[in-house]
Amino acid sequence: MFVKICGITNEQDALLAVALGADALGFVFAPSPRQISPALAREIVKRLPPETVTVGVFRNETPSRVIEIVNEARLQGAQLHGHETAAMTAEVATDVRFVIKAVVAGSQDAAQANNFASDAILVDGLHPGSGTAYDWELLQDIPTDIRLMLSGGLTPENVAAGIMQVHPWGVDVSSGVEKAPGLKDAVKMRHFITNARDAVLG
């Protein structure tokens, strides 16, 4: 189970998430309470193990700017979390090693998710980062030949149920493991990662 902790804003949270077993960390460059600068992200990434997948999160940014920031911050991947078209996603994918395309559960983009040239499709609710869950039944329309990442309102308490119902390739969490916007809670992160991995074994 691929586990991504998103909305990392400081080195302490980044190192802790990795120590607890996170596979990937997300750095938000779109307007958000968790937004950070490419320069700060680069400083944090310097201190991470090379096997940690580092992902910049963008919303409705031009492909050239996405590629520029990914390179500036020395990240491995980009998450496109807006209304990016298949063509825009493909353009980013030509220069970025790992691309996640986010779609809204129940939307036309979700039903046609295999049109995007991405390494994974992240399915979120209508209001990303709000911590609000949605009906996982909406995921029945998603194509089965993709790497699906479950996101949106996940917490240590519900992640196992989500995995057992949806059978995703990965899970993504931000506000569900925070003590305040942009500040992670060590206990919540540990329980989230443990519960996600145990759900697969179970």
N, C-alpha and C positions, 0 to 999 in steps of 0.2 A: 504494500500500500504506500503510494507516493504521498508524502505529507508536506504541504507548503504552509508556512506561517507568513502571513502577509501584513503589510503596514508596519514594517520595522523602521524605527526612527533613530535608534542609537546602538552603539557597539555592544553594550551590556546585554540588551535583549537579543541581539543577533547571536552572540557567542553562547548565550544560555539556550536559545532555541536549537542550535546545532548540537550542543552537549546533550540535550534531552532527546535527540534523534530526528530532528526535522531534516527532510531531504532538500528542501528549497526554502528560500527567503524571498519575500516580495518587498520592493521599495517603490513607494507611490510617488510619481511625478505629476499626476493629475491633481487638480484642486481637491483638497481633502484635509481634515484635521491631522492626517498622517503624512501629509506631503513633506518630502525632504529634497534637498538640493542634490544634483549629480555629484558635486564635490564631496559632500558628506557621505553619500552612498559609496563613493570610491574609497574613502578612508576606512569605512567599515569593512568593505569587501576585502581589502588588503589583509585583514586579520583573520579571514575565514579559511577553513581547509579547502583545497582546490576541488574536492568532490562535491561541495555544497553548490547546488544550482541557484544562481542569483538572477532574479528577474525584475526588470523595471515594469511598472504598471502605468499604462497610458490610457487616456480617453480622448478620442477624436483628435488625435495629433497627426500631423502629416508623416508619412513613412520616412521621409528623409530626416526629419527631426527625431523620430524614434530611434533610428539607426545611429544618429549623431550622439544622442544622450547615452544609449547603451554602450557605445564605444568610449565616451568620455568617462563614464562611471565604471568602466571595465566589467560590465555585467555579461552573463552568458545568455540571457534570454529577455524576451519582451512579452508582456501580457497586454493585449489590445482589448480594452474594457469599455468600448463605446460603440458607435455605429459604423465601424470600419467595414468596408466592402471586401469581398473575396479578392479583388484585384489589389487593394491596399495591403491586405494580409500577406498576399503572395510577394509583394514588393519588399515588405519587411523581412520575409523568410529568406530572400535571396542573400541577405547580408547578416542576419542574426541566426545564431546556431539553434536556439530553442524558442519556439513561438507558441504562446497560448492565446487562443481567441475566446473571449467571453461572449456568451449569448444569454438572452433572457429566457427562462423556462416558459414554454408554451408559445414562443414566438416563431415567426416564419424562419428566422435565422437558425433557431434551434432545430427545427424540422429538417433544414437543409445544411446541417452543420458539416457534413462531409464535403461541401463545396469549398471550404476554407483550407488553404495550404498551411495548416498548422500542425504542431506536434501533439497538441492536446486541445480539447474543447472544454472550457469551464462554464458550467451552467449556474447562473446566479438568479436571484429574484429581481424584481423591477427596480429596487432601490439598493444598489451595491453599497456595501459598507455600513448599512443601517442595522445589521444584526437581526433582521427580520426573516424568519423562515417562510417557506412557501410549500405548496402541496407537491410532494415528490412524485405524485401520479402524473404530473405534467411531463415527466421525463420519459414517459412511454413513447413519445413521438420522436425521440432522438435516434439517429442512425446508430446501428450497433457496431459498425466497422471503424469506430474512432476511439481514441483514448479519452474517456470522460472523466472530468474532475467535478466533484460535487462541491458546491459552495453556496453561501447565502444562509445566514442564521444558524450556522453550525456551532455547537458548544460541546464541552466535554460530556454533557449529559445525553445529547441526542446523536452524536456522530456515529456510534455503533449501530443504532437503528437505521440511520441513513445509508450506511454501507451495506447492511444486510438487505435493505429493500432495493437499493439502486444498483449495487455491485459495480461501483465506479473503479477506474484505474487509480484515481487519486482524490484527495480532499484538500480543501483550502479554507483557512480560517483567519480572521483578523479580529473583529470586535469581540468574538466569543471567548478569546483568551486574554482579554485586557482588564486592567484595573482602572484605567482611564484612557481616553482616546490617544493612541500612539504609544502607550506604555503597557508592556506585557506583564502578565501575572504568572510567575514561575509555576505555581501549583496548578493553575488552569492549563498551562501549556503541557506540563507533564501528564496530567490526566487525559487531555485531548489526544496526545500522541499515543499513549498507552492504550486507550480505549479504541482508537482507530486500528491499531495493529492487532489487538486482541480480537476485534470483530472479524478480521480476515481468518484468523486461526480457528475461531469458533464456528 
